[in-house]
């Protein structure tokens, strides 16, 4: 489960900065016309959903963003794109993704944000962007590896 490309690291001080950083990423994702698969790795409470909230703001979402732990996926429709936010934490077996038609989500320019992607290993496609979030001191260290330009 790796994205090709050069890894870049960023240090985020607080939740507001994490949302703002996610928004910057979201604008870069909006500039891509192809479907994108983004893996979000990190321990519980690392900030995966907070980062996703920022990404969704770049598309125009203003409401709450909750981790779809029990529903597995939350769909967000925008005029130019669909964003699917997955949380596979409670996934029992990767084969369950086949039953929900997982392959259909990765088409037609959709953006798929996937928390806990290791739980879907063998079924999920390779990511275009791999984001690792690690708690460090009072903030977060974010390592991003991407096979697309995020500048």
Secondary structure, DSSP 4 states (H G I P E B T S, - for coil): ----S-EEEEEE-SHHHHHHHHHHHHHHHHT--S-EEEEEE--TTSSHHHHHHHHHHHTT--S-----TTTSEEEEE-SS-EEEEEE-TT-S-TTHHHHTTGGGGG-TT-EEEEETGGGGTTTSPPPSEEEEEEEETTEEEEEEEESS---
